[in-house]
Amino acid sequence: MSEAPLVRIHDVNKYYGQNHVLKNINLSVNKGEVIILLGPSGSGKSTLCRTINRLETTSSGTITIDGKDLPQEGRDLAKLAPKWAWSSNPSTFLPTKPSSTTSPLAPAKSANSPRLKPRRKP
């Protein structure tokens, strides 16, 4: 029997006014799996990430993490915050550098990893 997905997004919708930006999104991510959201500008990639991280609320649908519904806001959500991290493409922050050199600069702290320390040029 296979394990339940670590992250499950079911029928998620997001509206900005009349603009329907996320339309019935369904996604499952298993433990240890790495995914990439790839699409043209304006297709909802960042909005989806922001809803998973609860920087944006969903209009409808559910997001579960490790089998538990992700709260929209409040103390229960705050308790989860130290346990996760995400990174967008860091090349948007430093466009003159290739992403292979800027990736280590992206936020990467989680509950089980040491704090990243800035490196100085030699």
PEMODA-V876091 format. One line per field, one symbol per residue. ss: DSSP state (2 for helix, 1 for strand, 0 for the rest). phi: phi as a letter, one per 20 degrees, with the letter a starting at -180 (. if undefined). burial: # if it has 9 or more other ideal C-beta (glycine too) atoms within 8 Angstrom, else .. A space follows every 50 residues. Layout:
ss->???
phi->???
burial->???
This chain:
ss->00000011111111110011111111111000000000000000222222 22000000011111100110000022222222200000022200000022 2222200000000000000000
phi->.effffccdclecbddmeeeeddlfcbccegnedccecrfgneogfffff ffemfceeeanccdclndgfffanfffffegfebbbceffffecfedfff eegfefgbfcfddfffdfdeff
burial->.....##########.....##..#...#..............##.#### ##.#...#..#####....##.....#..#......#..##.......#. .##..#.#.#............
